[in-house]
Amino acid sequence: MRKIVLSLAIIISVSSCDSVKNVNTSNLSDAATLLSSLSSNSTVQQITTLFGLLDANNDEAISTSEAIGSVSENFNVLDTDNSSSLNLTELTGLLGLLK
């Protein structure tokens, strides 16, 4: 229940930000749900799905404004090339943080 409430809070706060326009809230909701269900047993396929859901502008990168939850919290750790965005390989590093 706590994860659901946290996911909803993230969705509401992100949806109300001026910097996030034309975001598919269904994708954001799905991303928050998937993110809250990730564990040390998660797969690269789940991360790939998460990447697609978070990449709102389809530029093949997750920016700080697109990141939510633990992706946002660990953005600087995941951004290994210091490009201020995450590619799929960098986002896959989230699996290592779950262990």
C-alpha positions, 0 to 999 in steps of 0.5 A: 500500500505504501508503494502505491501511495508513493507512486501516486504522489510521484505521478501527481507531483510530476504531472503538476510540474511546468517542465513536464508538458504533453507527458502521457500520464498513462505511461507515467503511471505504468512507469511508477508501478513498474518502478515500485515492483522492481527487485533484485530479481528484476530483468533487463527486459523490465528495465527496457520497458521502464526506459520506454515508459520514462522516455517521454520525448522518445529521444532515446535518453532519460533526462532529469525531468523524465526521471522519477522515483529511484531513477531520479534519486540515483540519477548521478550514480547511474549517469556514468558518462556525466551527460546529464541523461541516461541511456538504456545501458546506464539505466540497466545499472539500476539492477545493480543498485537493487541487490 
